[in-house]
Amino acid sequence: MADTPAPRVRTLIHGLDSLRRGQPAELRVTLAHPMENGLRHDGYGNVVPRNIVTRFECRLDGQLVFGADLYSAIAANPYLAFWLRADGPGTLSFEWTGDWGFQHRETRAITPA
C-alpha cells in the first residue's frame, strides 16, 4: 500500500520585524491547509473524513508562549494573532498538529531591536 503524500501547506508569519526588546508586539500566523470538516459528502454519497488542524503552539527557546486548541468550526486556512514580548535574541518555533498525524513546524531566529 502506497503512503499517502503529506498535504501541501504554506505558512505566513507576520510581525517578527516589529519586535522590540521588552515590548509586546502582535504576531500573526496563517497556515494554508486543505481543511475538511467531516460533514460533507463526496459525489458517491460517502462522508469525506475530517481533516483539520487541531493544535497550534508557539515556543520561544523551547518555552510555550502561546497555544490554542482548534475545533471543527475553524476556518479553512487558520489565522491566529497573539502578543509576544521578547527580552532578547532567541528562536521562535511554530508548530501545527492535526488529524491523520499531520504535523508542521517552522522556526525563526529573532533579534529584537
N, C-alpha and C positions, 0 to 999 in steps of 0.2 A: 504494500500500500504506500503510495507516494505521500510525502509530507505536504501538508497544506502550506503554501507560502505565507509568510508574515504579511499582514496588511500594510500597505504603504501609508506612512504617516509623515506629517510635516509639522514642525513646531515653530511658533513665533514667540519670541521673548522680548518684551519691550520694557524700558525703564532702567536698564542697567547703567546707562550713561548719565542718569540723573542722581546716582548715589553720591552722597556727601558724607564724609566721616562723622558719625554720631547723629546724623539727622535722618528721620524717616523719609522714605521715598516709596512711591507706588510702583510695583512691578505688575505687569500684565502678561499672561501666558495664554496661548491658544494652541490646541492640538487638533490638527486636521486628521480625523479618524473616521473610517466607514462605520458609523454607528447604526445599530439596528435594535429597535425596542422590543422585539419579540412578539409583537401584536399583529404584524402584517402577515398576509398570505401570499405565496407565490402564484404563478399562473395556473398551477395544478391544484390549488386549494390547500397546500401544505403550509404550516406555520414556519416562517423564516426565523431561525433561532436568534435569541437575544445575543447581541454583541456590543457591549458598551464599556466605556472606561468607568471603573468603579472606585478608584482611589487616586488622589494626587498628593504628592509630598514635595516640599522644598526644604532642603537642608543646607545650612551654612557650616562648612567644615565638619560635616557629619552630624551636627545637632539640628533636630527638627525645628524649623521656624514657622512653617505653615503646613497644614494638612487638611484635606477635605475628602469626605466620602460622597460619591456621586451615585445617583439612582436613575431609574428608567426615564424620568422626565427631563434629564439633562439634554442640552442642545446637541445637534449633530457634530459640531466642532466646539468642544467645551472651551469656554473663555473664563478665566479666573483672574481677578485683580486682588492684590493684597499689599499691605505695607510692610516694609523691611527696614531695619536700622542696622547698618554695618559699622563697626567701630574701627575697622582696619581691613587690610587685604585678606582675601580668602578665596575659597572655591564654593560656588553655589551648585547644588545638584538638584535637578528637577526630575521627578520620576512619576510616571503614569502606569497604573496597572489596571487590568480589566478581565473580562470574561475570556475563556478559552486560553488562559495562560498568557494573555497579552501583557507585555512589559516594554516600556520605552524610557530611556534615560538620556538626559542632556546635561552637560556640565559647562560652567562658565567661570573663568577666573575673574575676580573683581578687585579693583583697586580704587576705593572711594577717594574722591578729591579732598 
